[in-house]
Amino acid sequence: MKGTNLGEFEELVLLTVAALLREAYSVAICDELASHTGRAVKLGVVHAVLNRLEEKGLVTSELGEATKARGGKRKRFYELTMSGKAALINARAMRDQLWAKIPSLAWKNG
């Protein structure tokens, strides 16, 4: 397994996979990310990140059934692994610790 450090976009994709549960496939992930971030998300970039996350052991994937609506093509569905869940928990804990270190005075207009 490669390193589990997450880049910002990797973390967003991983969070989206977790949120979509059994409906986490590339197009749905793109749509969800675009909806929540307000920025355009390219399918090719999401595919590259999903491949990288799978190489790191943070997600697994499997092909769904072929459908007529997709011309017989099958969707690839992604799911978080235990390592993926741990990576998200660790990323959140690290962020929470850093946020807690910011003195409240730092936020006041001065």
C-alpha positions as CSV (number, residue, x, y, z in Angstrom):
1,M,0.0,0.0,0.0
2,K,1.3,3.4,-0.9
3,G,1.3,6.4,1.5
4,T,-2.1,7.4,2.9
5,N,-1.5,11.2,3.0
6,L,-4.3,12.9,1.2
7,G,-4.3,15.9,-1.0
8,E,-7.2,18.3,-0.9
9,F,-9.0,16.9,-3.9
10,E,-8.3,13.3,-2.9
11,E,-9.9,14.0,0.4
12,L,-12.9,15.6,-1.3
13,V,-13.3,12.5,-3.6
14,L,-12.9,10.1,-0.6
15,L,-15.5,12.1,1.4
16,T,-17.9,11.9,-1.6
17,V,-17.4,8.2,-2.0
18,A,-18.3,7.8,1.7
19,A,-21.4,10.0,1.3
20,L,-22.7,8.3,-1.8
21,L,-22.4,4.8,-0.3
22,R,-23.5,2.2,-2.8
23,E,-24.1,4.8,-5.6
24,A,-20.4,6.0,-5.7
25,Y,-19.5,5.8,-9.4
26,S,-17.5,8.4,-11.3
27,V,-20.3,10.5,-12.9
28,A,-22.2,10.6,-9.6
29,I,-19.0,11.6,-7.8
30,C,-18.4,14.4,-10.3
31,D,-22.0,15.7,-9.9
32,E,-21.8,15.6,-6.1
33,L,-18.5,17.4,-6.0
34,A,-19.6,20.1,-8.5
35,S,-22.8,20.6,-6.4
36,H,-20.9,21.0,-3.1
37,T,-17.8,22.9,-4.3
38,G,-19.4,25.1,-6.9
39,R,-16.6,24.4,-9.3
40,A,-16.4,22.3,-12.5
41,V,-15.1,18.8,-12.0
42,K,-13.6,16.9,-14.9
43,L,-14.4,13.3,-15.2
44,G,-10.9,12.4,-16.2
45,V,-9.5,14.0,-13.1
46,V,-11.9,12.1,-10.9
47,H,-10.9,8.9,-12.6
48,A,-7.3,9.6,-12.0
49,V,-7.9,10.3,-8.3
50,L,-10.0,7.2,-7.9
51,N,-7.3,5.1,-9.4
52,R,-4.7,6.7,-7.1
53,L,-7.0,6.1,-4.1
54,E,-7.4,2.5,-5.1
55,E,-3.6,2.1,-5.4
56,K,-3.3,3.5,-1.9
57,G,-5.8,1.0,-0.6
58,L,-8.3,3.6,0.4
59,V,-11.1,2.5,-1.9
60,T,-12.0,-0.7,-3.7
61,S,-14.1,-0.9,-6.8
62,E,-16.2,-3.4,-8.7
63,L,-18.2,-3.4,-11.9
64,G,-22.0,-3.3,-11.6
65,E,-24.4,-5.0,-14.0
66,A,-24.7,-4.0,-17.6
67,T,-27.8,-1.9,-18.4
68,K,-29.7,-1.1,-21.5
69,A,-29.7,2.6,-20.6
70,R,-25.9,2.6,-20.8
71,G,-25.8,0.6,-24.0
72,G,-24.7,-2.5,-22.2
73,K,-21.9,-0.8,-20.4
74,R,-21.3,-1.4,-16.7
75,K,-20.6,1.2,-14.1
76,R,-17.6,0.9,-11.8
77,F,-18.7,1.5,-8.2
78,Y,-16.3,2.6,-5.5
79,E,-16.4,1.9,-1.7
80,L,-14.3,3.0,1.2
81,T,-11.9,0.5,2.8
82,M,-11.1,0.5,6.5
83,S,-7.9,2.3,5.6
84,G,-9.9,4.9,3.7
85,K,-12.1,5.5,6.7
86,A,-9.0,5.7,8.9
87,A,-7.4,8.2,6.5
88,L,-10.5,10.4,6.6
89,I,-10.8,10.2,10.4
90,N,-7.1,11.1,10.7
91,A,-7.4,14.0,8.3
92,R,-10.4,15.4,10.2
93,A,-8.6,15.0,13.6
94,M,-5.5,16.8,12.2
95,R,-7.6,19.7,10.9
96,D,-9.6,19.9,14.2
97,Q,-6.4,20.1,16.2
98,L,-5.0,22.9,14.0
99,W,-8.3,24.8,14.1
100,A,-8.3,24.5,17.9
101,K,-4.8,26.1,18.0
102,I,-6.0,29.4,16.4
103,P,-6.6,32.0,19.2
104,S,-10.1,33.5,19.1
105,L,-8.4,36.9,18.9
106,A,-7.0,36.0,15.5
107,W,-10.6,36.1,14.1
108,K,-11.5,39.6,15.4
109,N,-11.2,42.5,13.1
110,G,-8.5,44.8,14.3
